[in-house]
């Protein structure tokens, strides 16, 4: 199956299972979003969510910026149907079925967010996407990526993988759910945090930092600033 077919298959149970697959769910989604939203030095008027799925991530942001225009995009139409139900009655939330690795929603955004989606792309496609994100961000706009990463050290990465899988198995997940997750996991194309920070810098979104990390999960924030000369210490 391709990505679209895989995620359409699990759309209805997707939110419920997220906590089983993400042991740090509250820190990852809730606390990180709270920190970023409360420390923003501007109020976003237009927000893109890439790989929105059921609209889980923008539901957290909506609490802080209920008057912004949201554009939720995903390649899986059935996932977006659930997002439409989540945001039913909110006319400032729009939905687009598209492959964001090829095209972003039209126009500029003050804030571009994504959760557990970009790691499915091949590395060259990630680099291309980051350039497109840079072009789509308004001046001093912000990109926030909640994603899944590998460690630089293969031995440590293997240990973290084993610990993660052990936790999933003991979470009460059904055998069929676990097997479907294993199939989806075959689509993963993880990079390390340092690799992503470097690629963002190369794309011109150079004010980038990892503001949260736990096991496989991390949140990267990158601000687009025309004359920013800040550098990070990660090797390419």
JOLINUR-V367396 format. One record per residue. RES is the residue in one letter. SS is DSSP state (hx for helix, st for strand, lp for the rest). NEAR is the number of other ideal C-beta (glycine too) atoms within 10 Angstrom. D_LAST is the distance of its C-alpha to the last C-alpha in Angstrom with 2 decimals. Layout:
res=RES ss=SS near=NEAR d_last=D_LAST
res=RES ss=SS near=NEAR d_last=D_LAST
//
This chain:
res=X ss=lp near=13 d_last=32.61
res=X ss=lp near=9 d_last=30.02
res=X ss=hx near=18 d_last=28.31
res=X ss=hx near=16 d_last=31.21
res=X ss=hx near=11 d_last=33.83
res=X ss=hx near=17 d_last=32.18
res=X ss=hx near=23 d_last=31.96
res=X ss=hx near=18 d_last=35.39
res=X ss=hx near=16 d_last=36.80
res=X ss=lp near=20 d_last=35.81
res=X ss=hx near=19 d_last=36.11
res=X ss=hx near=13 d_last=39.22
res=X ss=hx near=13 d_last=38.07
res=X ss=hx near=17 d_last=34.45
res=X ss=hx near=15 d_last=34.85
res=X ss=hx near=10 d_last=37.08
res=X ss=hx near=18 d_last=34.68
res=X ss=hx near=17 d_last=31.60
res=X ss=hx near=13 d_last=32.72
res=X ss=hx near=19 d_last=33.14
res=X ss=hx near=22 d_last=29.58
res=X ss=lp near=23 d_last=28.01
res=X ss=lp near=18 d_last=29.47
res=X ss=lp near=17 d_last=28.03
res=X ss=hx near=13 d_last=29.43
res=X ss=hx near=11 d_last=31.10
res=X ss=hx near=15 d_last=28.33
res=X ss=hx near=22 d_last=25.77
res=X ss=hx near=21 d_last=27.92
res=X ss=hx near=12 d_last=30.69
res=X ss=hx near=13 d_last=29.52
res=X ss=hx near=21 d_last=26.07
res=X ss=hx near=22 d_last=27.84
res=X ss=hx near=13 d_last=30.54
res=X ss=hx near=15 d_last=28.21
res=X ss=hx near=19 d_last=26.33
res=X ss=hx near=17 d_last=29.60
res=X ss=hx near=8 d_last=31.54
res=X ss=hx near=9 d_last=29.06
res=X ss=lp near=15 d_last=28.51
res=X ss=lp near=7 d_last=29.84
res=X ss=lp near=11 d_last=31.17
res=X ss=lp near=12 d_last=33.00
res=X ss=lp near=23 d_last=31.40
res=X ss=lp near=14 d_last=33.98
res=X ss=st near=18 d_last=32.14
res=X ss=st near=24 d_last=29.73
res=X ss=st near=29 d_last=28.02
res=X ss=st near=29 d_last=27.30
res=X ss=st near=26 d_last=25.18
res=X ss=lp near=26 d_last=26.32
res=X ss=lp near=29 d_last=29.08
res=X ss=lp near=25 d_last=31.06
res=X ss=lp near=27 d_last=34.12
res=X ss=lp near=23 d_last=33.09
res=X ss=hx near=18 d_last=32.31
res=X ss=hx near=23 d_last=29.45
res=X ss=hx near=25 d_last=31.32
res=X ss=hx near=18 d_last=34.38
res=X ss=hx near=17 d_last=32.78
res=X ss=hx near=20 d_last=31.78
res=X ss=hx near=19 d_last=35.25
res=X ss=lp near=11 d_last=36.84
res=X ss=lp near=15 d_last=35.28
res=X ss=lp near=19 d_last=35.49
res=X ss=lp near=10 d_last=38.44
res=X ss=lp near=9 d_last=39.28
res=X ss=lp near=19 d_last=35.98
res=X ss=st near=17 d_last=35.81
res=X ss=st near=27 d_last=33.68
res=X ss=st near=22 d_last=32.50
res=X ss=st near=27 d_last=31.67
res=X ss=st near=22 d_last=30.28
res=X ss=st near=28 d_last=29.86
res=X ss=lp near=21 d_last=30.35
res=X ss=lp near=24 d_last=32.88
res=X ss=hx near=12 d_last=36.16
res=X ss=hx near=18 d_last=37.82
res=X ss=hx near=24 d_last=35.16
res=X ss=hx near=22 d_last=35.76
res=X ss=hx near=15 d_last=39.48
res=X ss=hx near=18 d_last=38.99
res=X ss=hx near=24 d_last=36.96
res=X ss=hx near=16 d_last=39.92
res=X ss=hx near=10 d_last=42.25
res=X ss=hx near=17 d_last=40.17
res=X ss=lp near=18 d_last=40.34
res=X ss=lp near=8 d_last=43.81
res=X ss=lp near=5 d_last=45.75
res=X ss=lp near=12 d_last=42.83
res=X ss=lp near=7 d_last=43.02
res=X ss=lp near=14 d_last=39.86
res=X ss=st near=23 d_last=37.72
res=X ss=st near=14 d_last=37.09
res=X ss=st near=19 d_last=35.74
res=X ss=st near=16 d_last=34.11
res=X ss=st near=14 d_last=33.63
res=X ss=lp near=15 d_last=30.65
res=X ss=lp near=12 d_last=27.42
res=X ss=lp near=25 d_last=24.90
res=X ss=lp near=20 d_last=22.22
res=X ss=lp near=11 d_last=24.60
res=X ss=lp near=11 d_last=26.38
res=X ss=lp near=21 d_last=26.32
res=X ss=lp near=19 d_last=29.65
res=X ss=lp near=8 d_last=31.21
res=X ss=lp near=11 d_last=31.12
res=X ss=lp near=16 d_last=29.01
res=X ss=st near=25 d_last=28.15
res=X ss=st near=22 d_last=27.85
res=X ss=st near=25 d_last=26.06
res=X ss=st near=30 d_last=24.10
res=X ss=st near=25 d_last=23.84
res=X ss=st near=23 d_last=22.97
res=X ss=st near=26 d_last=23.51
res=X ss=lp near=20 d_last=22.57
res=X ss=lp near=23 d_last=22.27
res=X ss=hx near=24 d_last=18.88
res=X ss=hx near=20 d_last=17.69
res=X ss=hx near=21 d_last=20.30
res=X ss=lp near=19 d_last=18.49
res=X ss=lp near=11 d_last=16.63
res=X ss=hx near=13 d_last=12.93
res=X ss=hx near=9 d_last=13.95
res=X ss=hx near=14 d_last=16.69
res=X ss=hx near=22 d_last=14.56
res=X ss=hx near=18 d_last=12.71
res=X ss=hx near=16 d_last=16.25
res=X ss=hx near=20 d_last=17.70
res=X ss=hx near=23 d_last=15.56
res=X ss=hx near=15 d_last=16.81
res=X ss=hx near=17 d_last=20.26
res=X ss=hx near=26 d_last=20.08
res=X ss=hx near=19 d_last=19.30
res=X ss=hx near=12 d_last=22.33
res=X ss=hx near=20 d_last=24.46
res=X ss=st near=23 d_last=24.00
res=X ss=st near=17 d_last=26.75
res=X ss=st near=9 d_last=26.14
res=X ss=st near=14 d_last=24.57
res=X ss=st near=24 d_last=24.41
res=X ss=st near=23 d_last=22.46
res=X ss=st near=25 d_last=20.33
res=X ss=st near=23 d_last=20.56
res=X ss=st near=26 d_last=19.06
res=X ss=st near=22 d_last=20.81
res=X ss=st near=23 d_last=19.15
res=X ss=st near=21 d_last=18.66
res=X ss=lp near=23 d_last=15.51
res=X ss=st near=20 d_last=14.86
res=X ss=lp near=18 d_last=13.98
res=X ss=lp near=13 d_last=11.24
res=X ss=lp near=11 d_last=14.43
res=X ss=hx near=9 d_last=16.53
res=X ss=hx near=8 d_last=19.73
res=X ss=hx near=11 d_last=19.34
res=X ss=hx near=16 d_last=18.37
res=X ss=hx near=12 d_last=21.59
res=X ss=hx near=12 d_last=23.62
res=X ss=hx near=17 d_last=22.59
res=X ss=hx near=15 d_last=23.39
res=X ss=hx near=10 d_last=26.76
res=X ss=hx near=13 d_last=27.61
res=X ss=hx near=17 d_last=26.82
res=X ss=hx near=14 d_last=28.93
res=X ss=hx near=10 d_last=31.69
res=X ss=hx near=14 d_last=31.92
res=X ss=hx near=19 d_last=32.18
res=X ss=hx near=12 d_last=34.93
res=X ss=lp near=9 d_last=36.89
res=X ss=lp near=14 d_last=36.60
res=X ss=lp near=8 d_last=39.71
res=X ss=lp near=16 d_last=37.96
res=X ss=lp near=11 d_last=40.18
res=X ss=hx near=8 d_last=39.53
res=X ss=hx near=8 d_last=39.35
res=X ss=hx near=18 d_last=36.79
res=X ss=hx near=16 d_last=34.67
res=X ss=hx near=11 d_last=34.91
res=X ss=hx near=18 d_last=33.96
res=X ss=hx near=17 d_last=30.86
res=X ss=hx near=11 d_last=29.94
res=X ss=hx near=12 d_last=30.37
res=X ss=hx near=17 d_last=28.16
res=X ss=hx near=12 d_last=25.50
res=X ss=lp near=8 d_last=25.29
res=X ss=lp near=14 d_last=23.81
res=X ss=lp near=12 d_last=20.76
res=X ss=lp near=13 d_last=17.32
res=X ss=lp near=16 d_last=15.26
res=X ss=lp near=21 d_last=11.56
res=X ss=st near=16 d_last=10.40
res=X ss=hx near=20 d_last=10.80
res=X ss=hx near=17 d_last=7.43
res=X ss=hx near=19 d_last=6.10
res=X ss=hx near=26 d_last=9.15
res=X ss=hx near=22 d_last=8.95
res=X ss=hx near=19 d_last=5.99
res=X ss=hx near=21 d_last=8.17
res=X ss=hx near=27 d_last=11.14
res=X ss=hx near=20 d_last=10.34
res=X ss=hx near=14 d_last=10.02
res=X ss=hx near=22 d_last=13.22
res=X ss=lp near=17 d_last=14.97
res=X ss=lp near=25 d_last=15.29
res=X ss=lp near=20 d_last=13.53
res=X ss=st near=18 d_last=15.88
res=X ss=st near=25 d_last=14.27
res=X ss=st near=14 d_last=14.93
res=X ss=st near=17 d_last=15.76
res=X ss=st near=13 d_last=19.52
res=X ss=st near=17 d_last=20.60
res=X ss=st near=14 d_last=19.56
res=X ss=st near=13 d_last=21.97
res=X ss=lp near=17 d_last=21.47
res=X ss=lp near=22 d_last=19.97
res=X ss=st near=23 d_last=20.33
res=X ss=st near=21 d_last=18.54
res=X ss=st near=24 d_last=19.12
res=X ss=st near=23 d_last=16.59
res=X ss=st near=19 d_last=18.24
res=X ss=st near=26 d_last=17.03
res=X ss=st near=19 d_last=19.57
res=X ss=lp near=25 d_last=20.03
res=X ss=lp near=16 d_last=21.24
res=X ss=lp near=7 d_last=21.97
res=X ss=lp near=4 d_last=21.69
res=X ss=lp near=15 d_last=19.21
res=X ss=lp near=7 d_last=17.28
res=X ss=lp near=11 d_last=15.78
res=X ss=lp near=9 d_last=12.28
res=X ss=lp near=15 d_last=10.48
res=X ss=lp near=6 d_last=9.50
res=X ss=lp near=16 d_last=6.51
res=X ss=lp near=8 d_last=3.78
res=X ss=lp near=9 d_last=0.00
//
